[in-house]
Structures are given as structure tokens and as C-alpha cells.
């Protein structure tokens, strides 16, 4: 004889979120972070993402942004920098 019983359900347990990171040169980067990554095609922008339950760098075709230093005079005037600190 079958009795009508309520189905037992497993209650989800509260678990801390998994902290997935990508690594580059000994540093951890969180999902979504963007860095300038060295590749065989030169420095490229890369974003930390999930791919098949693993973190992975998604490399773009775009080069990393660069900043050029202002042009320096041919003979800098060091006296203009102020007194030397001892």
C-alpha cells in the first residue's frame, strides 16, 4: 500500500561564493578585470573570464594603450628642479 507522503527536498545550504581569479605574473585578478598581457603578437588587452568552469584570459586584438612622456629638452636645467635633498 502506497501512502501519500510529501516529497522530501534537500534544502540548499548557504555557502560562501567561490572566489575565482585569473593569475598573471604572480598576481590574482578577479573576474571582469582587464589588464595588459604580453603575447607573442605584442602587448594586448585581456579580460579575466570564465570558460567551461575555469578562469581564462580572453585576449583582444586591440593593443594596450600607451602614454608618451613629454618631450624633454636636449640639455635639462637641473637647477630648475629645486635644491637637492640631503
Backbone as XML, in Angstrom:
<?xml version="1.0"?>
<chain id="A" units="angstrom">
  <residue number="1" name="UNK">
    <atom name="N" x="0.830" y="-1.172" z="0.000"/>
    <atom name="CA" x="0.000" y="0.000" z="0.000"/>
    <atom name="C" x="0.881" y="1.245" z="0.000"/>
  </residue>
  <residue number="2" name="UNK">
    <atom name="N" x="0.621" y="2.070" z="-0.938"/>
    <atom name="CA" x="1.384" y="3.313" z="-1.033"/>
    <atom name="C" x="0.678" y="4.388" z="-0.233"/>
  </residue>
  <residue number="3" name="UNK">
    <atom name="N" x="1.438" y="5.088" z="0.547"/>
    <atom name="CA" x="0.880" y="6.195" z="1.308"/>
    <atom name="C" x="1.277" y="7.504" z="0.642"/>
  </residue>
  <residue number="4" name="UNK">
    <atom name="N" x="0.403" y="8.462" z="0.704"/>
    <atom name="CA" x="0.729" y="9.773" z="0.144"/>
    <atom name="C" x="1.593" y="10.523" z="1.147"/>
  </residue>
  <residue number="5" name="UNK">
    <atom name="N" x="2.820" y="10.714" z="0.779"/>
    <atom name="CA" x="3.757" y="11.458" z="1.628"/>
    <atom name="C" x="4.297" y="12.637" z="0.831"/>
  </residue>
  <residue number="6" name="UNK">
    <atom name="N" x="4.551" y="13.728" z="1.496"/>
    <atom name="CA" x="5.160" y="14.852" z="0.777"/>
    <atom name="C" x="6.584" y="14.478" z="0.352"/>
  </residue>
  <residue number="7" name="UNK">
    <atom name="N" x="6.967" y="14.945" z="-0.806"/>
    <atom name="CA" x="8.323" y="14.669" z="-1.306"/>
    <atom name="C" x="9.341" y="15.383" z="-0.427"/>
  </residue>
  <residue number="8" name="UNK">
    <atom name="N" x="10.403" y="14.683" z="-0.139"/>
    <atom name="CA" x="11.474" y="15.286" z="0.634"/>
    <atom name="C" x="12.384" y="16.061" z="-0.308"/>
  </residue>
  <residue number="9" name="UNK">
    <atom name="N" x="12.682" y="17.259" z="0.071"/>
    <atom name="CA" x="13.573" y="18.088" z="-0.738"/>
    <atom name="C" x="14.818" y="18.425" z="0.063"/>
  </residue>
  <residue number="10" name="UNK">
    <atom name="N" x="15.908" y="18.361" z="-0.602"/>
    <atom name="CA" x="17.155" y="18.767" z="0.050"/>
    <atom name="C" x="17.189" y="20.293" z="0.090"/>
  </residue>
  <residue number="11" name="UNK">
    <atom name="N" x="17.411" y="20.824" z="1.240"/>
    <atom name="CA" x="17.488" y="22.277" z="1.383"/>
    <atom name="C" x="18.897" y="22.737" z="1.032"/>
  </residue>
  <residue number="12" name="UNK">
    <atom name="N" x="19.004" y="23.757" z="0.178"/>
    <atom name="CA" x="20.336" y="24.254" z="-0.157"/>
    <atom name="C" x="20.997" y="24.851" z="1.081"/>
  </residue>
  <residue number="13" name="UNK">
    <atom name="N" x="22.253" y="24.577" z="1.214"/>
    <atom name="CA" x="22.987" y="25.135" z="2.347"/>
    <atom name="C" x="23.666" y="26.420" z="1.902"/>
  </residue>
  <residue number="14" name="UNK">
    <atom name="N" x="23.760" y="27.353" z="2.798"/>
    <atom name="CA" x="24.418" y="28.620" z="2.482"/>
    <atom name="C" x="25.923" y="28.374" z="2.385"/>
  </residue>
  <residue number="15" name="UNK">
    <atom name="N" x="26.450" y="28.682" z="1.245"/>
    <atom name="CA" x="27.884" y="28.514" z="1.030"/>
    <atom name="C" x="28.468" y="29.846" z="0.582"/>
  </residue>
  <residue number="16" name="UNK">
    <atom name="N" x="29.682" y="30.119" z="0.984"/>
    <atom name="CA" x="30.296" y="31.372" z="0.535"/>
    <atom name="C" x="30.510" y="31.321" z="-0.978"/>
  </residue>
  <residue number="17" name="UNK">
    <atom name="N" x="30.437" y="32.470" z="-1.642"/>
    <atom name="CA" x="30.655" y="32.472" z="-3.088"/>
    <atom name="C" x="32.072" y="32.030" z="-3.424"/>
  </residue>
  <residue number="18" name="UNK">
    <atom name="N" x="32.200" y="31.369" z="-4.535"/>
    <atom name="CA" x="33.521" y="30.913" z="-4.974"/>
    <atom name="C" x="34.275" y="32.111" z="-5.524"/>
  </residue>
  <residue number="19" name="UNK">
    <atom name="N" x="35.473" y="32.295" z="-5.046"/>
    <atom name="CA" x="36.284" y="33.424" z="-5.483"/>
    <atom name="C" x="37.216" y="32.965" z="-6.595"/>
  </residue>
  <residue number="20" name="UNK">
    <atom name="N" x="36.742" y="33.065" z="-7.816"/>
    <atom name="CA" x="37.546" y="32.661" z="-8.971"/>
    <atom name="C" x="38.404" y="33.834" z="-9.423"/>
  </residue>
  <residue number="21" name="UNK">
    <atom name="N" x="39.645" y="33.554" z="-9.713"/>
    <atom name="CA" x="40.554" y="34.590" z="-10.186"/>
    <atom name="C" x="41.393" y="34.059" z="-11.329"/>
  </residue>
  <residue number="22" name="UNK">
    <atom name="N" x="41.898" y="34.969" z="-12.126"/>
    <atom name="CA" x="42.899" y="34.645" z="-13.140"/>
    <atom name="C" x="44.246" y="35.070" z="-12.561"/>
  </residue>
  <residue number="23" name="UNK">
    <atom name="N" x="45.302" y="34.419" z="-12.991"/>
    <atom name="CA" x="46.636" y="34.765" z="-12.494"/>
    <atom name="C" x="47.511" y="35.246" z="-13.633"/>
  </residue>
  <residue number="24" name="UNK">
    <atom name="N" x="48.355" y="36.223" z="-13.313"/>
    <atom name="CA" x="49.344" y="36.714" z="-14.274"/>
    <atom name="C" x="50.501" y="37.286" z="-13.490"/>
  </residue>
  <residue number="25" name="UNK">
    <atom name="N" x="51.670" y="36.776" z="-13.762"/>
    <atom name="CA" x="52.909" y="37.218" z="-13.109"/>
    <atom name="C" x="52.791" y="37.241" z="-11.587"/>
  </residue>
  <residue number="26" name="UNK">
    <atom name="N" x="52.214" y="36.177" z="-11.040"/>
    <atom name="CA" x="52.139" y="36.014" z="-9.592"/>
    <atom name="C" x="51.040" y="36.806" z="-8.906"/>
  </residue>
  <residue number="27" name="UNK">
    <atom name="N" x="50.167" y="37.466" z="-9.662"/>
    <atom name="CA" x="49.083" y="38.251" z="-9.071"/>
    <atom name="C" x="47.735" y="37.651" z="-9.441"/>
  </residue>
  <residue number="28" name="UNK">
    <atom name="N" x="46.766" y="37.816" z="-8.542"/>
    <atom name="CA" x="45.393" y="37.374" z="-8.790"/>
    <atom name="C" x="44.579" y="38.537" z="-9.332"/>
  </residue>
  <residue number="29" name="UNK">
    <atom name="N" x="43.732" y="38.242" z="-10.320"/>
    <atom name="CA" x="42.833" y="39.231" z="-10.895"/>
    <atom name="C" x="41.425" y="38.643" z="-10.878"/>
  </residue>
  <residue number="30" name="UNK">
    <atom name="N" x="40.450" y="39.436" z="-10.438"/>
    <atom name="CA" x="39.072" y="38.978" z="-10.319"/>
    <atom name="C" x="38.386" y="38.936" z="-11.676"/>
  </residue>
  <residue number="31" name="UNK">
    <atom name="N" x="37.306" y="38.163" z="-11.741"/>
    <atom name="CA" x="36.526" y="38.071" z="-12.973"/>
    <atom name="C" x="36.112" y="39.465" z="-13.424"/>
  </residue>
  <residue number="32" name="UNK">
    <atom name="N" x="36.278" y="39.724" z="-14.717"/>
    <atom name="CA" x="35.915" y="41.019" z="-15.282"/>
    <atom name="C" x="37.052" y="42.022" z="-15.329"/>
  </residue>
  <residue number="33" name="UNK">
    <atom name="N" x="38.124" y="41.770" z="-14.571"/>
    <atom name="CA" x="39.238" y="42.720" z="-14.595"/>
    <atom name="C" x="39.968" y="42.646" z="-15.925"/>
  </residue>
  <residue number="34" name="UNK">
    <atom name="N" x="40.493" y="43.790" z="-16.346"/>
    <atom name="CA" x="41.189" y="43.922" z="-17.622"/>
    <atom name="C" x="42.626" y="44.337" z="-17.337"/>
  </residue>
  <residue number="35" name="UNK">
    <atom name="N" x="43.566" y="43.674" z="-18.035"/>
    <atom name="CA" x="44.975" y="44.015" z="-17.889"/>
    <atom name="C" x="45.634" y="44.062" z="-19.261"/>
  </residue>
  <residue number="36" name="UNK">
    <atom name="N" x="46.878" y="44.511" z="-19.280"/>
    <atom name="CA" x="47.697" y="44.477" z="-20.482"/>
    <atom name="C" x="48.571" y="43.230" z="-20.375"/>
  </residue>
  <residue number="37" name="UNK">
    <atom name="N" x="48.369" y="42.266" z="-21.256"/>
    <atom name="CA" x="49.022" y="40.961" z="-21.192"/>
    <atom name="C" x="50.054" y="40.841" z="-22.313"/>
  </residue>
  <residue number="38" name="UNK">
    <atom name="N" x="51.230" y="40.345" z="-22.000"/>
    <atom name="CA" x="52.255" y="40.118" z="-23.020"/>
    <atom name="C" x="51.903" y="38.880" z="-23.820"/>
  </residue>
  <residue number="39" name="UNK">
    <atom name="N" x="51.861" y="39.011" z="-25.146"/>
    <atom name="CA" x="51.578" y="37.879" z="-26.019"/>
    <atom name="C" x="52.632" y="37.812" z="-27.106"/>
  </residue>
  <residue number="40" name="UNK">
    <atom name="N" x="52.599" y="36.746" z="-27.893"/>
    <atom name="CA" x="53.552" y="36.632" z="-28.996"/>
    <atom name="C" x="53.322" y="37.717" z="-30.043"/>
  </residue>
  <residue number="41" name="UNK">
    <atom name="N" x="52.111" y="38.289" z="-30.076"/>
    <atom name="CA" x="51.804" y="39.371" z="-31.007"/>
    <atom name="C" x="52.011" y="40.744" z="-30.394"/>
  </residue>
  <residue number="42" name="UNK">
    <atom name="N" x="52.659" y="40.788" z="-29.257"/>
    <atom name="CA" x="52.873" y="42.059" z="-28.555"/>
    <atom name="C" x="51.874" y="42.220" z="-27.429"/>
  </residue>
  <residue number="43" name="UNK">
    <atom name="N" x="51.981" y="43.309" z="-26.679"/>
    <atom name="CA" x="51.055" y="43.524" z="-25.556"/>
    <atom name="C" x="49.628" y="43.707" z="-26.057"/>
  </residue>
  <residue number="44" name="UNK">
    <atom name="N" x="48.688" y="42.993" z="-25.417"/>
    <atom name="CA" x="47.278" y="43.045" z="-25.806"/>
    <atom name="C" x="46.416" y="43.198" z="-24.554"/>
  </residue>
  <residue number="45" name="UNK">
    <atom name="N" x="45.241" y="43.777" z="-24.738"/>
    <atom name="CA" x="44.282" y="43.894" z="-23.651"/>
    <atom name="C" x="43.646" y="42.519" z="-23.449"/>
  </residue>
  <residue number="46" name="UNK">
    <atom name="N" x="43.559" y="42.082" z="-22.186"/>
    <atom name="CA" x="42.968" y="40.786" z="-21.862"/>
    <atom name="C" x="42.019" y="40.955" z="-20.687"/>
  </residue>
  <residue number="47" name="UNK">
    <atom name="N" x="40.911" y="40.189" z="-20.694"/>
    <atom name="CA" x="39.925" y="40.245" z="-19.625"/>
    <atom name="C" x="39.793" y="38.878" z="-18.983"/>
  </residue>
  <residue number="48" name="UNK">
    <atom name="N" x="39.720" y="38.854" z="-17.653"/>
    <atom name="CA" x="39.543" y="37.615" z="-16.891"/>
    <atom name="C" x="38.091" y="37.180" z="-16.998"/>
  </residue>
  <residue number="49" name="UNK">
    <atom name="N" x="37.854" y="35.957" z="-17.515"/>
    <atom name="CA" x="36.500" y="35.439" z="-17.706"/>
    <atom name="C" x="36.452" y="33.963" z="-17.341"/>
  </residue>
  <residue number="50" name="UNK">
    <atom name="N" x="35.219" y="33.427" z="-17.270"/>
    <atom name="CA" x="35.020" y="32.004" z="-17.031"/>
    <atom name="C" x="34.816" y="31.307" z="-18.372"/>
  </residue>
  <residue number="51" name="UNK">
    <atom name="N" x="35.469" y="30.154" z="-18.549"/>
    <atom name="CA" x="35.294" y="29.330" z="-19.747"/>
    <atom name="C" x="35.246" y="27.879" z="-19.286"/>
  </residue>
  <residue number="52" name="UNK">
    <atom name="N" x="34.075" y="27.252" z="-19.409"/>
    <atom name="CA" x="33.889" y="25.856" z="-19.007"/>
    <atom name="C" x="34.332" y="25.616" z="-17.566"/>
  </residue>
  <residue number="53" name="UNK">
    <atom name="N" x="33.833" y="26.433" z="-16.650"/>
    <atom name="CA" x="34.111" y="26.323" z="-15.216"/>
    <atom name="C" x="35.568" y="26.566" z="-14.849"/>
  </residue>
  <residue number="54" name="UNK">
    <atom name="N" x="36.316" y="27.194" z="-15.714"/>
    <atom name="CA" x="37.704" y="27.564" z="-15.429"/>
    <atom name="C" x="37.894" y="29.033" z="-15.772"/>
  </residue>
  <residue number="55" name="UNK">
    <atom name="N" x="38.742" y="29.683" z="-15.004"/>
    <atom name="CA" x="39.050" y="31.062" z="-15.364"/>
    <atom name="C" x="40.027" y="31.062" z="-16.530"/>
  </residue>
  <residue number="56" name="UNK">
    <atom name="N" x="39.899" y="32.079" z="-17.355"/>
    <atom name="CA" x="40.734" y="32.154" z="-18.550"/>
    <atom name="C" x="40.845" y="33.606" z="-18.984"/>
  </residue>
  <residue number="57" name="UNK">
    <atom name="N" x="41.972" y="33.938" z="-19.589"/>
    <atom name="CA" x="42.142" y="35.272" z="-20.154"/>
    <atom name="C" x="41.572" y="35.281" z="-21.565"/>
  </residue>
  <residue number="58" name="UNK">
    <atom name="N" x="40.691" y="36.231" z="-21.847"/>
    <atom name="CA" x="40.193" y="36.452" z="-23.199"/>
    <atom name="C" x="41.003" y="37.613" z="-23.761"/>
  </residue>
  <residue number="59" name="UNK">
    <atom name="N" x="41.795" y="37.319" z="-24.774"/>
    <atom name="CA" x="42.710" y="38.314" z="-25.337"/>
    <atom name="C" x="42.042" y="38.992" z="-26.526"/>
  </residue>
  <residue number="60" name="UNK">
    <atom name="N" x="42.090" y="40.305" z="-26.547"/>
    <atom name="CA" x="41.504" y="41.068" z="-27.645"/>
    <atom name="C" x="42.560" y="41.320" z="-28.711"/>
  </residue>
  <residue number="61" name="UNK">
    <atom name="N" x="42.123" y="41.788" z="-29.837"/>
    <atom name="CA" x="43.048" y="42.161" z="-30.907"/>
    <atom name="C" x="43.627" y="43.550" z="-30.673"/>
  </residue>
  <residue number="62" name="UNK">
    <atom name="N" x="43.008" y="44.299" z="-29.800"/>
    <atom name="CA" x="43.448" y="45.673" z="-29.557"/>
    <atom name="C" x="44.741" y="45.733" z="-28.767"/>
  </residue>
  <residue number="63" name="UNK">
    <atom name="N" x="45.643" y="46.608" z="-29.173"/>
    <atom name="CA" x="46.880" y="46.772" z="-28.410"/>
    <atom name="C" x="46.614" y="47.517" z="-27.108"/>
  </residue>
  <residue number="64" name="UNK">
    <atom name="N" x="47.521" y="47.407" z="-26.194"/>
    <atom name="CA" x="47.400" y="48.119" z="-24.925"/>
    <atom name="C" x="47.596" y="49.615" z="-25.167"/>
  </residue>
  <residue number="65" name="UNK">
    <atom name="N" x="46.877" y="50.444" z="-24.434"/>
    <atom name="CA" x="47.080" y="51.885" z="-24.582"/>
    <atom name="C" x="48.458" y="52.270" z="-24.066"/>
  </residue>
  <residue number="66" name="UNK">
    <atom name="N" x="49.038" y="53.245" z="-24.691"/>
    <atom name="CA" x="50.365" y="53.716" z="-24.267"/>
    <atom name="C" x="50.303" y="55.200" z="-23.985"/>
  </residue>
  <residue number="67" name="UNK">
    <atom name="N" x="51.212" y="55.649" z="-23.164"/>
    <atom name="CA" x="51.326" y="57.060" z="-22.833"/>
    <atom name="C" x="52.736" y="57.494" z="-23.185"/>
  </residue>
  <residue number="68" name="UNK">
    <atom name="N" x="52.843" y="58.573" z="-23.916"/>
    <atom name="CA" x="54.156" y="59.076" z="-24.269"/>
    <atom name="C" x="54.541" y="60.158" z="-23.278"/>
  </residue>
  <residue number="69" name="UNK">
    <atom name="N" x="55.800" y="60.113" z="-22.863"/>
    <atom name="CA" x="56.325" y="61.139" z="-21.972"/>
    <atom name="C" x="56.479" y="62.431" z="-22.761"/>
  </residue>
  <residue number="70" name="UNK">
    <atom name="N" x="56.310" y="63.568" z="-22.121"/>
    <atom name="CA" x="56.501" y="64.824" z="-22.839"/>
    <atom name="C" x="57.942" y="64.934" z="-23.320"/>
  </residue>
  <residue number="71" name="UNK">
    <atom name="N" x="58.113" y="65.627" z="-24.420"/>
    <atom name="CA" x="59.460" y="65.804" z="-24.977"/>
    <atom name="C" x="60.331" y="66.536" z="-23.970"/>
  </residue>
  <residue number="72" name="UNK">
    <atom name="N" x="61.520" y="66.018" z="-23.780"/>
    <atom name="CA" x="62.442" y="66.652" z="-22.835"/>
    <atom name="C" x="63.413" y="67.542" z="-23.607"/>
  </residue>
  <residue number="73" name="UNK">
    <atom name="N" x="63.854" y="68.608" z="-22.977"/>
    <atom name="CA" x="64.840" y="69.470" z="-23.643"/>
    <atom name="C" x="66.149" y="68.722" z="-23.834"/>
  </residue>
  <residue number="74" name="UNK">
    <atom name="N" x="66.933" y="69.160" z="-24.800"/>
    <atom name="CA" x="68.184" y="68.452" z="-25.083"/>
    <atom name="C" x="69.170" y="68.544" z="-23.933"/>
  </residue>
  <residue number="75" name="UNK">
    <atom name="N" x="69.177" y="69.646" z="-23.197"/>
    <atom name="CA" x="70.036" y="69.757" z="-22.016"/>
    <atom name="C" x="69.184" y="70.265" z="-20.868"/>
  </residue>
  <residue number="76" name="UNK">
    <atom name="N" x="68.679" y="69.358" z="-20.013"/>
    <atom name="CA" x="67.785" y="69.771" z="-18.941"/>
    <atom name="C" x="68.477" y="70.689" z="-17.949"/>
  </residue>
  <residue number="77" name="UNK">
    <atom name="N" x="67.732" y="71.632" z="-17.434"/>
    <atom name="CA" x="68.235" y="72.570" z="-16.439"/>
    <atom name="C" x="67.908" y="71.998" z="-15.065"/>
  </residue>
  <residue number="78" name="UNK">
    <atom name="N" x="68.855" y="71.297" z="-14.467"/>
    <atom name="CA" x="68.608" y="70.647" z="-13.180"/>
    <atom name="C" x="68.380" y="71.641" z="-12.066"/>
  </residue>
  <residue number="79" name="UNK">
    <atom name="N" x="68.897" y="72.864" z="-12.187"/>
    <atom name="CA" x="68.688" y="73.867" z="-11.153"/>
    <atom name="C" x="67.210" y="74.235" z="-11.044"/>
  </residue>
  <residue number="80" name="UNK">
    <atom name="N" x="66.468" y="74.075" z="-12.131"/>
    <atom name="CA" x="65.052" y="74.403" z="-12.117"/>
    <atom name="C" x="64.255" y="73.421" z="-11.278"/>
  </residue>
  <residue number="81" name="UNK">
    <atom name="N" x="64.840" y="72.275" z="-10.962"/>
    <atom name="CA" x="64.141" y="71.272" z="-10.183"/>
    <atom name="C" x="64.101" y="71.623" z="-8.695"/>
  </residue>
  <residue number="82" name="UNK">
    <atom name="N" x="64.911" y="72.560" z="-8.254"/>
    <atom name="CA" x="64.932" y="72.941" z="-6.865"/>
    <atom name="C" x="66.177" y="72.415" z="-6.165"/>
  </residue>
  <residue number="83" name="UNK">
    <atom name="N" x="66.324" y="72.749" z="-4.885"/>
    <atom name="CA" x="67.516" y="72.318" z="-4.152"/>
    <atom name="C" x="67.526" y="70.808" z="-3.937"/>
  </residue>
  <residue number="84" name="UNK">
    <atom name="N" x="68.705" y="70.238" z="-3.880"/>
    <atom name="CA" x="68.858" y="68.805" z="-3.634"/>
    <atom name="C" x="68.525" y="68.499" z="-2.193"/>
  </residue>
  <residue number="85" name="UNK">
    <atom name="N" x="67.902" y="67.346" z="-1.979"/>
    <atom name="CA" x="67.584" y="66.913" z="-0.617"/>
    <atom name="C" x="68.751" y="66.100" z="-0.075"/>
  </residue>
  <residue number="86" name="UNK">
    <atom name="N" x="69.129" y="66.413" z="1.167"/>
    <atom name="CA" x="70.228" y="65.655" z="1.789"/>
    <atom name="C" x="69.709" y="64.473" z="2.525"/>
  </residue>
</chain>
